[in-house]
Amino acid sequence: MFEVTSELNFEHLPCGTEANPASSVANPDWLNERVVFSADGFKLEAAITRLVQLAMRQTNQNVSAAARVLGVSRDYVRYRVQGEKDGS
């Protein structure tokens, strides 16, 4: 499985700069069902904000591309981004 060599090869690893890194993941179901919610609850709005921020970072702040990777409309992404700027 491993071979001894002086050369490092990272071709099989997903690249963090890909426009759509999820496309290189073997299992598209990213939800970890072993997660246990705390008694304090889960902040869904905060989770959505983090996902939108991540999509925007991975697409170099391209709203259309972020909307595509999230599977939502551009208007939705713009609404969420504007809400962050307004402090909502």
Beta strands, then each sheet from edge to edge (+ up, - down):
end
